[in-house]
C-alpha cells in the first residue's frame, strides 16, 4: 500500500521566514513532521515564489514571496514535490519563477503545474512506487498567473484540456490525482460550480481530487467511490491580522492506494500561525469541533 500526503497553501514568509532564520524548522513544525515522515510522497501547494526579486507583475491584490532558503523547510517535512499552479506563483514574474525552480532543484524537490510555457506548465507528472504508477495533474483557476501560449505561467483550469489529459493518463497510470486551486476565498462551502467541476474530473477518470485556494477548510465527499476534498485550508500562511480565525486552521490528508482497490483516506487537523508562529496539531476537542461543524 502506498501513502501520499497532502496539505494546503504554503507561504513561508513573515514570522516563519524570520523564525526559520533564527531557529530552523523543529520549533515551527515539530508536531506535524511525523505525518509527513510516514508517507511515501508528500505534496503541498507552494503558494508563493521563493525569490528575492522585486519585479512584480501588474495585478490586483497582494504580491507575496519568501526567501529561496526557506525551501529547506520542505526537506524537513519530507516533501519532494510541490504544486505550483496557483494565483500567486507568478507574482514576481519569470524572475521569481526561475529563482524558485533553482531553489527547488538545489534541494532535490520536483514541481508541477507551472513552466516556461503552456506545454511545460500543463505537463502531467508521473510518479512510480513499487508496482503502482500515479499520474498527477495540477491546475488553477484563470487569474494573473496562467498561460495558454509561449509565455511563462501556471496551468489553467480548462475543462476540455483537463478531460483530455485525464483520458490520456488513464492509458498509462494506475491512479490519477487532480490537484485544483480554486473556489471562493474565505468561504467554507464549495460553490455549485466547483462541485460540478470536481465531480466532472472524477467522471472523466480521476481517482481523487484535492482542492485548495479558499484559505479555510471546506468539506469533502465520496463521489463514485472517489474522495473529493474541496479545500484543505492553509498549511502555513502567516498573515498580520489573522489570528484564531478559520484562516489559521488546516487539514492534513493521507491517501492510501492499493492496486484495484478504492482510495482510502485519513485526516488530521492543525492550527497555524496564531499568537505563536508555526504549525501545531489540534487537540482532540478541536478536531471533533472541526468534524462536526465544517466537514
C-alpha distance (Angstrom), angle and dihedral (degrees) to the residues before:
residue distance angle dihedral
X1 . . .
X2 3.81 . .
X3 3.82 121.7 .
X4 3.80 122.7 -154.9
X5 3.80 121.0 -176.0
X6 3.79 126.1 -150.3
X7 3.75 135.9 -173.5
X8 3.79 137.3 164.6
X9 3.78 141.1 -104.9
X10 3.80 116.4 -8.9
X11 3.81 118.9 -167.3
X12 3.83 110.1 158.4
X13 3.80 97.4 -164.4
X14 3.84 135.7 113.6
X15 3.84 112.1 25.0
X16 3.82 92.3 -0.5
X17 3.79 92.0 57.1
X18 3.79 90.4 45.0
X19 3.81 94.6 44.3
X20 3.77 92.7 44.9
X21 3.78 90.3 55.1
X22 3.78 90.6 52.5
X23 3.78 104.3 36.5
X24 3.80 108.6 11.4
X25 3.80 119.2 -136.6
X26 3.78 111.3 -49.0
X27 3.80 99.1 78.5
X28 3.81 92.0 46.5
X29 3.81 102.1 43.9
X30 3.80 108.8 15.2
X31 3.82 98.0 116.9
X32 3.82 95.1 51.1
X33 3.80 98.0 38.5
X34 3.84 94.4 86.5
X35 3.82 89.7 60.6
X36 3.79 90.1 59.9
X37 3.79 94.3 42.8
X38 3.80 91.4 57.8
X39 3.82 94.0 58.2
X40 3.79 129.6 84.8
X41 3.80 90.1 -140.9
X42 3.81 134.2 9.4
X43 3.80 127.1 -159.1
X44 3.79 126.7 -172.9
X45 3.78 133.4 169.8
X46 3.80 111.2 -101.9
X47 3.80 95.7 -148.4
X48 3.80 97.6 -173.7
X49 3.78 140.3 31.6
X50 3.79 117.8 -98.7
X51 3.77 99.0 -130.9
X52 3.78 147.9 118.7
X53 3.81 91.8 -143.5
X54 3.81 120.4 128.3
X55 3.82 93.5 -163.0
X56 3.80 99.7 116.4
X57 3.80 123.0 -173.3
X58 3.80 120.4 -126.9
X59 3.81 107.6 -98.2
X60 3.77 144.5 124.3
X61 3.78 119.2 -101.8
X62 3.80 129.5 32.2
X63 3.79 128.0 -33.6
X64 3.79 110.8 -137.8
X65 3.79 134.4 -173.2
X66 3.80 142.2 154.3
X67 3.78 133.2 -150.1
X68 3.83 115.8 -84.6
X69 3.81 91.0 -123.1
X70 3.83 90.3 68.1
X71 3.81 87.7 76.9
X72 3.80 83.8 86.0
X73 3.81 86.8 74.8
X74 3.81 88.5 66.2
X75 3.79 90.3 57.1
X76 3.79 90.5 50.5
X77 3.81 88.0 53.3
X78 3.82 92.8 48.7
X79 3.80 89.0 -118.0
X80 3.80 111.8 151.9
X81 3.79 98.4 164.4
X82 3.81 130.3 50.2
X83 3.79 131.1 -171.5
X84 3.80 110.6 -132.6
X85 3.82 103.2 177.1
X86 3.79 100.8 111.9
X87 3.80 141.8 111.1
X88 3.82 96.6 -94.4
X89 3.79 105.9 42.7
X90 3.82 92.1 91.2
X91 3.83 95.6 43.3
X92 3.81 90.4 117.2
X93 3.78 96.4 39.5
X94 3.79 124.5 -126.0
X95 3.81 91.1 -34.4
X96 3.78 90.7 62.2
X97 3.79 92.5 45.6
X98 3.81 92.6 50.2
X99 3.80 92.2 48.4
X100 3.79 89.0 51.6
X101 3.78 93.8 49.7
X102 3.80 91.1 49.3
X103 3.80 91.5 50.7
X104 3.80 92.6 47.4
X105 3.82 91.6 48.5
X106 3.80 90.1 49.9
X107 3.80 89.1 57.4
X108 3.84 94.1 40.8
X109 3.81 93.3 -113.5
X110 3.80 121.8 146.7
X111 3.79 126.8 -147.6
X112 3.78 140.2 -163.3
X113 3.78 136.7 -170.4
X114 3.82 101.0 54.4
X115 3.77 140.5 57.5
X116 3.78 149.8 142.3
X117 3.81 91.0 -67.7
X118 3.80 140.9 -0.1
X119 3.81 93.5 -83.7
X120 3.79 91.6 57.5
X121 3.81 95.1 40.0
X122 3.81 94.3 51.2
X123 3.79 96.7 46.8
X124 3.79 115.7 128.7
X125 3.80 112.4 -122.6
X126 3.81 114.0 -134.2
X127 3.79 122.5 -159.4
X128 3.78 127.9 177.6
X129 3.79 130.1 -162.5
X130 3.80 124.2 174.6
X131 3.82 105.4 -41.1
X132 3.81 97.6 -21.4
X133 3.81 128.3 92.2
X134 3.79 121.1 -161.7
X135 3.80 129.5 -160.2
X136 3.82 113.2 -157.0
X137 3.80 122.4 -166.9
X138 3.81 122.4 -171.1
X139 3.83 122.8 -165.8
X140 3.79 138.4 164.7
X141 3.77 135.4 -159.6
X142 3.78 113.4 -95.6
X143 3.77 111.4 -89.3
X144 3.80 133.2 123.7
X145 3.78 96.6 -47.6
X146 3.81 104.6 56.4
X147 3.80 129.3 101.9
X148 3.79 133.7 -158.4
X149 3.80 98.4 173.8
X150 3.80 143.1 24.0
X151 3.81 93.8 -44.8
X152 3.83 119.6 101.4
X153 3.78 119.3 -103.2
X154 3.78 147.9 97.2
X155 3.80 133.1 -47.6
X156 3.83 108.8 -91.4
X157 3.79 122.6 -136.4
X158 3.80 100.0 -112.3
X159 3.80 111.0 161.6
X160 3.79 95.5 -150.0
X161 3.80 93.8 48.8
X162 3.80 93.3 45.8
X163 3.81 91.5 47.8
X164 3.80 90.5 53.9
X165 3.79 91.1 45.0
X166 3.80 92.0 52.8
X167 3.79 91.8 46.6
X168 3.80 91.1 52.6
X169 3.81 92.8 46.7
X170 3.81 91.3 53.0
X171 3.81 88.4 69.7
X172 3.78 94.7 60.7
X173 3.83 110.0 22.6
X174 3.80 136.0 68.8
X175 3.81 93.4 -148.4
X176 3.79 133.6 22.7
X177 3.81 121.2 -153.8
X178 3.81 122.2 -169.0
X179 3.81 117.2 -162.1
X180 3.81 110.2 -166.3
X181 3.80 128.1 -173.2
X182 3.78 110.6 -157.0
X183 3.78 149.7 88.2
X184 3.79 138.0 96.6
X185 3.80 112.6 -40.1
X186 3.82 117.1 -120.8
X187 3.80 93.1 6.4
X188 3.79 116.0 118.4
X189 3.82 98.7 -152.5
X190 3.80 125.8 67.2
X191 3.79 115.8 -116.9
X192 3.82 118.8 -115.1
X193 3.80 87.1 -108.6
X194 3.81 94.2 55.5
X195 3.81 91.7 45.8
X196 3.80 89.5 51.5
X197 3.80 92.8 48.0
X198 3.81 96.6 45.6
X199 3.80 91.2 47.4
X200 3.80 88.6 48.3
X201 3.81 89.3 58.2
X202 3.80 88.4 56.1
X203 3.79 92.0 47.0
X204 3.81 87.5 52.2
X205 3.81 91.1 54.7
X206 3.81 109.6 -83.2
X207 3.81 114.9 142.8
X208 3.79 93.9 -154.2
X209 3.81 139.6 1.5
X210 3.80 124.0 -147.3
X211 3.81 118.5 -164.3
X212 3.79 135.9 -168.0
X213 3.82 140.6 152.8
X214 3.82 101.8 92.6
X215 3.85 90.7 88.9
X216 3.81 91.6 -135.7
X217 3.79 134.5 75.8
X218 3.77 114.8 -89.8
X219 3.78 132.7 -176.8
X220 3.77 132.3 -76.3
X221 3.78 134.4 -150.9
X222 3.77 143.2 -177.1
X223 3.78 108.1 -117.8
X224 3.80 115.2 -176.3
X225 3.82 87.2 -19.5
X226 3.82 91.6 -55.2
X227 3.83 117.9 118.0
X228 3.81 113.9 -128.3
X229 3.81 119.4 -168.0
X230 3.78 110.6 -166.9
X231 3.80 96.0 -164.3
X232 3.80 133.4 -7.4
X233 3.80 91.4 -163.5
X234 3.78 122.3 -136.8
X235 3.77 120.2 -30.4
X236 3.79 98.9 -169.0
X237 3.79 117.0 -10.6
X238 3.79 115.7 140.4
X239 3.80 113.3 -160.2
X240 3.80 128.8 174.7
X241 3.80 109.9 -116.7
X242 3.81 95.1 23.5
X243 3.79 110.0 101.0
X244 3.82 127.0 141.3
X245 3.79 91.6 -0.5
X246 3.83 133.0 120.2
X247 3.83 85.2 -92.1
X248 3.81 87.7 68.1
X249 3.80 97.4 56.2
X250 3.78 126.7 80.7
X251 3.78 144.7 173.6
X252 3.79 133.6 -125.1
X253 3.81 116.0 -154.3
X254 3.78 124.6 -165.7
X255 3.80 114.6 -167.6
X256 3.80 118.8 -163.2
X257 3.78 120.3 -155.0
X258 3.76 129.5 -164.0
X259 3.78 125.5 170.5
X260 3.82 114.0 -90.4
X261 3.81 91.5 -0.3
X262 3.83 131.9 109.6
X263 3.79 116.4 -98.8
X264 3.80 112.3 -93.7
X265 3.82 121.9 -155.1
X266 3.80 141.6 -163.4
X267 3.81 126.8 -164.7
X268 3.77 136.4 -152.1
X269 3.80 132.7 172.0
X270 3.78 138.6 -146.8
X271 3.79 145.1 -179.4
X272 3.79 118.8 -124.1
X273 3.77 135.1 -161.0
X274 3.77 102.7 -13.8
X275 3.82 117.1 140.4
X276 3.79 89.0 -36.9
X277 3.81 115.2 50.9
X278 3.78 116.2 -123.7
X279 3.80 141.9 57.9
X280 3.82 118.7 -73.2
X281 3.80 131.1 179.4
X282 3.81 115.0 -112.6
X283 3.78 121.5 -114.3
X284 3.79 121.1 -113.8
X285 3.82 95.5 -93.0
X286 3.80 92.8 50.1
X287 3.79 91.3 50.7
X288 3.78 92.0 49.7
X289 3.79 89.9 51.6
X290 3.81 91.6 52.3
X291 3.79 92.1 48.7
X292 3.80 93.6 48.9
X293 3.79 99.7 42.6
X294 3.80 106.7 30.8
X295 3.79 110.5 23.0
